[in-house]
Amino acid sequence: MNNSYYGGCDPPIPWIGGKTSLLPIIKRIVPKDINRFADVFGGGGSVSLSKKYAPVQIYNDLDYGLFNFMHTLRDRSDELISRITGVFKADGSVNEDFPNIYYINSRRDFEIAYTIFNYSDDLVKMHGQYSKILNSAKTDEEKKGSVIMVTEMVRTLDARVKDVQLWDATFFYILTKGSFSATRESWAIKPINPDSVVNVLNRAAYGLRGLILENKDCFDLIDYVDDPMSAVYTDPPYVKAEALYTGVPLFNEELHKRLHDRLLKCKCRVLISYNDCPYVNDLYSEPVWDKIHTDRSHNMSMQTGEGKRYKEILIANYGINELYNFNRQTTLFDDYYPMKEKGRIILP
């Protein structure tokens, strides 16, 4: 499944907890009679970019690095794609040799991006990273390599000063695309097709032009859009997985409860996605909530061949079970998965 299949465009980056697998359900149960739709925890953009849900559509995320990447991709797509891939020459013409110089999945470039993205605003820490790289080298060959890497870091850091927005968006992409499970922490060896990268980024840039991009705290955004003609989709960090999101403060138990309390009072339509666990079901136990339980293949277990299932839940303050079944023939792009039992949908 991908967003292109469902009539939208694919997200420009992989993302922890991306919602592409839930689109067959989500696209059916977002209300049609709304003027404004807000994707409160926008993440990689799989929901926001999947279709036009309302005349005014808002993508929001508190992670400034992610927001800067999306904003730069929307407003400066040619420059960003060129910086990421080397697809264009300095004069704007296409670089015919760009597949051969494509560098996204390089350990060296990942480590350079990681160091500058995380430490460039603190020169003391930055120099500490230089020393760590140089002192870790043991052999003559390793020492040569470490000197080359530090020299490249110094050169890149100097270039970043002249255009922080563009360079940080580039670093963010390299770290997300080149890391294990998009954690931006450790480099992963995986194939990346440069032609596919350019196509996906171009399509996502076009899709982002139809969105309002925000970098707000989730509670501030909910307060801003809360009226009867709006809908908010909230996809907070899942319970017990909060620490995976490194670009924002930890979404702890207090915030899970605070979010519940605020959504319970909303005048707008509310749709929430969570991992299906006793804590979430107990937290959202009031009669006002309608729930759809889902099972799908676990992305991580698919990679290891274990074939486990992952349970998620969709919660709303309006009738999503009825809406899901009622909309089963509204579009040719959506697959319809019948409920195997009351309130449960089994996804591939």
C-alpha positions, 0 to 999 in steps of 0.5 A: 500500500502507498499513498499514490495508490489511494489518490494522494502522494507518498510521504517524502521520508520514512517515519516512525509510526507512519500511517500509510497502512491505516489509510484504507480506514482513515480515509473512510472515517474522516467526516466529509462535512468539515471546513478545516482538517488539522493533522496535529501530529503530522510526522512523515505526512502520510495522512496529510498527503493522502488526500484533500480532506477539507478546504483548509488543511493543516499539517503540524508537528512540534519537531522543528527539524521535521517542520523545517524539512517540510517547509523547505521541501514545499518552498524550495524544492529544487534547491533541496533536491539538488542539495540532497542528490546532486541532480542539478549543476550550479548553472541549473542544468541536469547533471547527467552523472548524478546517479554516480555521485549520489551519496545519501546512503553513505556512512561517512555522510551520515556521520557528518550530517549527524554531527553537524545537525546535533552539535553545530549550535554548540561550538564546545560540543562540536569541537569535542566531536572533532576530537572524538573522531580524531582520537578514535583512529588507530591505524595510519589509514584510519587517521587519514580517514578521520582527518578527511572527515573532520576537514569535510565537517569544517567545510560543511559547517562553514557552508551551513552558516550561509543557509541554515534552513537548506542545510538543516533540511538536507541533514534531516533528510539524510539522517531520516532516510539513511537510519535504521527505522528512521530513528536518525540515530544509527546508519543502516545499510539499505538500497536507495534508488536515486530516481525514486528519491527525486520522484517522491520528493517532487510529488511530495513538494507539490502535495505540500503546497496545498497545506498550511504548515505549523510548528505548534504544541499540540494543545495550542493547535487544538485550541486554535481549530476547535469549532464544530466545522473542523476535524482534528486527527491526533496520532500521538506517540504510542504508549511505551514507544514515546522515547523513539521520537528524539526531536521533541520532549518526551510525551509522558503519561501526564501528557497522554492524560492531558491530551485525553482531557482536552479532546474530551472537551472538543467541539470539533470532530476528533479522530485519534490513533493509538496502539491498542492496549489496556492503558489506552482503552481504559483512558478512553473509556467514556461512552462518547468514544466510538472505536475501531480495532485493527490488526495489521502486519508488524513492519519490524517483524516482517523485516525479521521474518517473524510475521507477528501482528500489530494491534492499533485502535482508532477512537473518535467522538462520532460514529466511525463504525457506521461511517466506515461501512457507509463509505465502502463504495465511495471511491475506487481508490480505497480498498474495503476490508469488512469487519471480522467482528464488531469493531475490528478490521483485519488489514494485510 
